[in-house]
């Protein structure tokens, strides 16, 4: 059993953890076949922030909200940042959207036509302008660019176009701003994706410089991929900028983090801690689609899932683990991890919340708050927010 000193150190570390929520997770979402509307869903970026404030109120661990442009377009972004501040929040990463315009059928920054590439680049530069207004540190870039058929386009030429666009955006970044480049194995392109894996993202970021980092979406890999190995390697190279946390059974399912494989989440968090990544320099964000479940309690539950995996990872007896590794005791080394994973950390996290003046059961506290009924009663009329599929 960990000593009292060890437990206090774990609790102190947990009090520092923050998880960014995504504005679009509060909106209507669905599958390729149907977007399912829910009552009380936000209609404006401000109402999304109102809901995000409830998540932070009940978890104490979600103080920032990522925006997606144009889904969260506003007339005055500085005023939107002030609105967030008044609700105890900050605006987080700005996510660009170069995948929902008819012009992007054959790609955005990798498109064969210069005019389309210019349109996409202008949007990316606009997002940096928005960062300036909101005080956001991170620009999150994910490209749906790719091809569906062999011979459709020149693979190497598309990489050159991508590099040119990234360099232009990188040059526009301020000294305290970063570019986080995301990758995805497949979808919507099925023959080649222009940023299909961590190696491609890493190669571009390495060329660009220190302000370019790789972001890992936990649903964007081939089945069986050892994500924690990728995490360990990127941390070793100083190129892990953040996570988009979700869970998957088959592909990019975007289920609640920890839902399909909580042991994987634990393994990832252990490598984060082991590699020195449990710092503000590695951004933890929830990128999930709550299609059939109520939005706010699902997001609260996801934050709690990340906290539980982190608590277990912090409880690993690293002295015993390293001793077993050095001596080649395979079973003892595995047991050191499994003992921590088997620990019920919910009482520990309940103590951390109580010590911070937060209800030990965030989901139950939310249901008692009456917020769910309040937004159903008040958000009548107008156009509900959604991700536009």
BELVENHU-V756291 format. One record per pair of residues at least 6 apart in sequence whose ideal C-beta (glycine too) atoms are under 8 Angstrom apart, sorted by the first residue. I is the first residue (numbers start at 0). J is the second residue. Records with the same first field share a line. If there is no record, write none. Layout:
I->J, J
This chain:
1->9, 314, 316
5->314
6->347
8->313
9->310, 313, 314, 347
10->347, 350, 351, 354
12->277, 309, 313
13->306, 309, 310, 313, 347, 348, 351
14->351, 355
16->60, 277, 283, 305, 306, 309
17->60, 61, 62, 63, 279, 283
18->58, 60, 61, 244, 283, 284, 285, 301, 302, 305, 306
19->61, 63, 64, 65, 91, 92, 282, 283, 284, 285
20->51, 54, 61, 63, 64, 65, 284, 285, 298, 302
21->64, 65, 67, 94, 284, 285, 286, 287
22->44, 47, 48, 51, 64, 65, 66, 67, 70, 71
23->67, 70, 384, 386
24->285, 286, 287, 288, 289, 294, 298
25->40, 41, 46, 47, 50, 51, 294, 295, 298, 384
26->40, 41, 47, 70, 294, 383, 384, 385, 386
27->34, 35, 36, 37, 40, 383, 384, 385, 386
28->34, 35, 288, 289, 290, 385, 386, 388
29->35, 288, 290, 388
30->290
31->388
34->385, 386, 388
35->290, 291
36->383, 385
37->293, 294
38->375, 378
39->371, 374, 375, 378
40->294, 378, 383, 384, 385
41->47, 49, 50, 378, 383, 384
42->378, 381, 382, 383, 384
43->381, 384
44->66, 71, 72, 73, 79
45->79, 82
46->374, 378, 384
47->64, 71, 384
48->64, 79, 82, 83, 86, 88
49->86, 374
50->294, 295, 374
51->61, 64, 86, 88
52->86, 87, 88
53->295, 365, 368, 370
54->61, 295, 298, 299, 302
55->61, 62, 87, 88
56->87
57->299, 357, 358, 361, 362, 364, 365, 368
58->299, 302, 303, 306, 352, 357, 361
59->352, 355, 357
60->302, 306
61->298, 302
62->87, 88, 89
63->88, 89, 90, 91
64->83, 88, 89, 90, 91
65->91, 92, 93, 94, 139, 284
66->90, 91, 92, 93, 94, 129, 133, 135
67->94, 96, 386
68->93, 94, 95, 96, 122, 125, 126, 129
69->96
70->96, 384, 386, 387
71->79
73->79
76->129, 132, 133
77->132, 133
79->90, 133
80->89, 90, 132, 133, 134
83->89, 90
89->134
90->133, 134, 135
91->135, 136, 137, 282, 284
92->135, 136, 137, 138, 139, 179, 241, 282, 284
93->126, 127, 129, 130, 133, 135, 137, 138, 139
94->126, 139, 141
95->122, 123, 126, 138, 139, 140, 141
96->122
97->103, 107, 108, 119, 122, 123, 142, 143
98->107, 141, 142, 143, 187
99->387
100->118
102->110, 115, 118
103->110, 115, 119, 143, 144
105->111, 112, 115, 152
106->115, 142, 143, 144, 145, 152, 157, 193
107->115, 116, 118, 119, 142, 143, 144
108->116, 119, 120, 123, 142, 144, 160, 161, 163, 164, 165
109->116, 142, 144, 145, 152, 157, 158, 160, 161, 193
110->116, 119, 144, 160
111->152
116->160, 164
119->164
120->164, 167, 168
123->138, 140, 164, 167, 168
124->167, 168, 171
126->138
127->138, 168, 171, 172, 173, 176
129->135
130->136, 137, 138, 173, 176
131->173
135->176
136->175, 176, 177
137->176, 177, 178, 179, 240, 241, 282
138->168, 172, 176, 177, 178, 179
139->179, 181, 214
140->165, 168, 178, 179, 180, 181
141->181, 183, 194, 216
142->161, 193, 194
143->187, 188
144->157, 161, 188, 192, 193, 194
145->185, 187, 188, 189, 190, 191, 192, 193, 195
146->152, 154, 157, 188, 190, 191
147->188, 189, 190
148->190
149->190
151->190
154->191
157->191, 193
158->193
161->193, 194, 203
162->203, 206
165->178, 180, 203, 207, 211
166->207
168->178
169->178, 207, 208, 210, 211
172->178, 210
176->210
177->210, 211, 212, 240
178->204, 207, 210, 211, 212
179->212, 213, 214, 240, 241, 282
180->194, 200, 203, 204, 211, 212, 213, 214
181->194, 200, 213, 214, 216, 219, 243
182->192, 194, 195, 196, 197, 199, 200, 213, 216, 219
183->192, 194, 195, 216, 219, 251
184->192, 195, 196, 219, 220, 221
185->192, 195, 250
186->192, 250, 251
193->199
194->200, 203
196->220
197->213, 215, 229, 232, 233
200->213, 214
201->213, 233, 236, 238
203->211
204->211, 212, 213, 238
205->211, 238
212->238, 239, 240, 241
213->233, 238, 239, 240
214->240, 241, 242, 243, 282
215->226, 229, 230, 233, 239, 241, 242, 243
216->242, 243, 245, 251, 286
217->226, 242, 243, 244, 245, 246, 247, 256, 263, 264, 267
218->243, 245, 246, 247, 250, 251, 252, 253
219->251
220->226
222->249
226->263, 267
227->263, 266, 267, 269, 270
230->239, 267, 270, 271, 274, 276
231->270, 273, 274
233->239
234->270, 271, 274, 275, 276, 281
235->274
239->274, 276, 281
240->280, 281, 282
241->281, 282, 283, 284
242->267, 281, 282, 283, 284
243->284, 285, 286
244->256, 264, 283, 284, 285, 286, 287, 301, 305
245->252, 253, 254, 255, 256, 285, 286, 287
246->252, 254, 255, 256, 257, 258, 259, 260, 264
247->253, 254, 259
248->254, 259
252->259
253->286, 287, 288
254->287
255->287, 289, 292, 297, 300, 301, 304
256->264, 285, 287, 301, 304, 305
257->264, 301, 304, 305, 307, 308
258->304
261->304, 307, 308
262->340
264->304, 305, 308
265->308, 311, 312, 339, 340
266->336
267->308
268->305, 308, 309, 311, 312
269->312, 315, 336
270->276
271->277, 281, 312
272->309, 312, 313, 315
273->317
277->309
283->305
285->298, 301, 302, 305
287->297, 298, 301
288->386
289->297, 298
293->371
295->365, 370, 371
296->362, 365, 366, 371
299->361, 362, 365
300->362
302->361
303->348, 361, 362
306->348
307->344, 345, 348
310->344, 347, 348
311->339, 340, 342, 344
312->339
314->339, 342, 344
315->335, 336, 339
316->335, 338, 339
317->335
319->331, 335
320->332, 335, 336
322->331
323->329, 331, 332, 334, 335
324->332
348->359
349->359, 360
350->359
352->358, 359, 361
353->359
357->364
358->364
365->371
